[in-house]
């Protein structure tokens, strides 16, 4: 079993990564592997969605960057954790561009898998960002894991995050809950829910 950890922070080893590492450590203790993908640093996300429709045929993005890397990795993963810092009570722009394109290009690779989101902030805006990230998971037929509080850490540096004992505990419990779900579903002989062809109706007639 394996979980993809997506770090949307421009700081590759910043507060968001520290939170993700705590989740990954808890997963490892339960026998679940993790693979990290840093998409916020450098020029790993080249552009926002072009609304070109090219992905509807290939199920890959026409902009060949870390979005397609995530698609390739996720095919072999059983779950995903998406992490972002808080910018103006929202996920950072690079992460939103990445997620828009990823979930538009190939939503099927997430179906009936376990997902979670984590956020980091100096002070506020966490719950709005947490809700924003979860929407990508909840519209993709995913099962979303929780913890004993919203999945958030506070701090302006990884060293400050170390002082957020409650936040780190929240991450550990999230990892254990994800591992439990993965093990239960792996051992279950119950068939996955039947799929239906998507019905799309516009509000304007």
N, C-alpha and C positions, 0 to 999 in steps of 0.2 A: 504494500500500500504506500502511496506517495501523494504528497500535497504540494501544490505550486504556491510559493510565497512571492507575491508581486509587490515590489517596493516602488511607490510613485514619487518618493522624495527626491529632490535635486541633490540632497546630501546622501551619498551612497551608504555611508556608515553613520547616519544621524539618529534622531530619536525614533523615527518610524521603523528603521531597521532594527533598533534595539527591541522594540515591541514585538516585531515579527520573530526575532531570534528567541524570545521567551516562549512564544507559541511553538516554534519548531523544537525547542528543547523538551517541552512537555510531550509533544508528539513522539519524539525519539525515545523517551522513557517508556512509551507505550508501544514501541516497535513500529512506528510509522515514520518513513523517510520524508524529507523535505528537499525541494530544489528552489533556489532563489533566482529571481529575475528582477534586476534593477532597471527600471524604465525611465526614471525621472532625471538621472544624471546624464550630462553630455547631450548629444543630439540623437538619442535613441528613439524618440518619437518625432518624426519629421513634420507631421502636419495633422490637422484635425480632419474629420470626415469630409470627403468631397461630395457625398450624396450622388456618386456616379452610378451606383448599382452594380459595379463590376463583381463585387463579392457574392452576388446572388447566384452566380454560376460556378465560380471556382471555390467558394467558401474560404477564400483568402483575400486579404486586402491588396488592392492594386499598388498601394504605397508599401514597398517592401522594407519594413523596419522591425522593431521589436514586437509589433502586433502579430506578425506572422511567426516570430519566434515563440510567442506565447501560445499560439494555436498548435504548433508542433509539439510543444512540451505538454500542453494540457490534455492532448489525446491519450497520453500515457499516465495521467494523474487521476486520482480518485476524489480530489478536492482542491479547493483554492482559497487562499486568504489574500485579500487585497488591502493594502495599507497606504495611507496618505497623510501628509501633514495638513493642518487646517490653515487655509488662506481665506480671510474675510468670511468666516463661517461656511466654508465650502472646501471641497477637495481642490488641490492645486490644478492649474489649467492643463498641464502636461498629462496628468493622470486622467482627467476627464476626456481629453482628446483620445488617449489610449483606450480607455474603456468604451467610449462610443464606437470606435472602429472595431475593437475586439468582439464585442457582443453583437454588433451588426453583421460582421463578416461570418461568424461561425458560432451561433448560439447553441447549436446541438451538442457541442463537445462538453457543455456544462450540465446538460439535462440529467436529472436524478442523481447528481453528485452533491457533496457537502460543500458549502461555502460559508465564508465569514469575512467581515471587514474589521479593520482596526484603524484608529486615528490617533494622531499625536498633536498636541497643542501646547503653546506656552501657557495659555490661560483659558480661553473660551472658544465657542463655536463647535465644540466636539459633537454634540448630539445632532446638530443640523448636518454636519459632514457624514456622520455615521449613517443617518437616514438616507442621505444621497447615495452613498456607496451601496447600501443594501438593496436599493431599487434595481440595480443591475442584476443582482443575484435572484431577486424575487420574481422578476419577469422572465427568467430563463429556466423555469421548472426545477430550480435548485432547492435543496433543503438547507436552511440557514441555521448555523449553530450559534448559541449564545453562551453567556457566562453568568456570574453572579452580579454583574454590573455592566453598563455599556462598555464596549471594548475600546478603552481609551487610556492613554498615558499622558502625563503632564511633564513638561520640562522644556528648556531651551537648549539643552545639550544632552548627549547620552549620559553624562555624569549626573545631571539633574534628574533624569528619568530613573536612575538607580535609587533615588530617594523616594520615588513614588511607589511605595510598597504595595498599596492597594491596586494601583494600575498593573503592576507586574503580576500580582496574584490573579487579577482578572484574565491576563494573557495565559497564565499557566492553566487555569480552569477551562479556558476556551480550548486549549490544545487537548486536554484530557477529554472534554466533551466531544470534540471532533473525532478523536481516536475511538471513543466508545461507539459512536455512530458508524464509523467505517467498519469496525469489527462486526457489529450487529448486522449490517447490510451484507457484508462479505459472507457471513455464515447463514444468512436467510435463504430459504428455498422458495420464498414467495416471489412471483413474477413482478416485474416493474409495472407501474400503471400503464394501461393501454394509451397509445398516442392517438390523437385526432388531427386531421388536416386543419391547419390554421384557418379560421374564419376571420376575415378582415372587413370591417364596416366603418365607413367614415360617418362622422356625426352630421355632416351636411349632405342632404339628399337632392 
